[in-house]
């Protein structure tokens, strides 16, 4: 049985595949998700984007 959990993408990646994996899991456009993530990270002092990305990189397994 296949694991349908959240995984980092091996093919749709710019850095570590975190946002590519999230986009694939939810059926979203990965480029749009990346743009929105960067905008929210830059425009909001309350959203530490780099820290959240690094934690997700450590916690999310890579896809097979």
C-alpha angles and dihedrals in degrees: 000000000000122000108237095189127123113288136173111252119245093196106032100055139128097175115350105343096252097127092037089055093048091048092049093047093054097034094246131143106266095209092053091047091052093050092048092046093052093046093050090046093052098041099044124065089190094060111070096198099180093049092048090048092050092049091049089049090055096043103039115080118226117253120252 
